[in-house]
Amino acid sequence: MTLHDQYDPDNIFAKMLRGEVPCVKVLDDDVALAFMDIFPQAEGHTLVVPKDVEARNLLEMPAEKLGPYMERVQKVAVAVEKALKPDGLVVTQFNGAPAGQTVYHLHFHIIPRNEGESLRRHAGGDPADTETLKGLADRIAAYI
Ligand code: 5GP
């Protein structure tokens, strides 16, 4: 997929937003859905997806929706930090396949980082155990 293409309404995150595909939720309000990444690069890896937009990436996000969406990204990042107390946090976002993007609905990654721990593979490997993700999501959601 290139940086510029048609929005695919059947991408996996669009299906989650419509409730057609399950996810382990951390936050669900009128602006955004946040849930645990199924291939976590570190324990607590969370994704924040905007609702009611057909934006494949940050470049396509309507500017007037960016503020409320970024408030949710920050809110989830704060909650991840309070719940898991990592040494650091990566908050990142990829635009286009050459940049590392694999799902074409805008999302931010929130990835806890700890001294001496290397980042696991991006968007691959074995999926995380659902019960483990639910435990982490409950701990994070307690701070939202
Ligand atoms: P991107 O590569 O587009 O920046 O990030 C997509 C993210 O979505 C990856 O970190 C990948 O692990 C995650 N992901 C892909 N499919 C699923 C899924 O079905 N469920 C969940 N929870 N995460 C997914």
Boltz pocket constraint, residues with backbone or C-beta under 6 A from the ligand:
constraints:
  - pocket:
      binder: B
      contacts: [[A, 12], [A, 22], [A, 23], [A, 24], [A, 35], [A, 36], [A, 37], [A, 38], [A, 39], [A, 40], [A, 47], [A, 93], [A, 94], [A, 100], [A, 101], [A, 102], [A, 103], [A, 104], [A, 107], [A, 122], [A, 123], [A, 124]]
      max_distance: 6.0
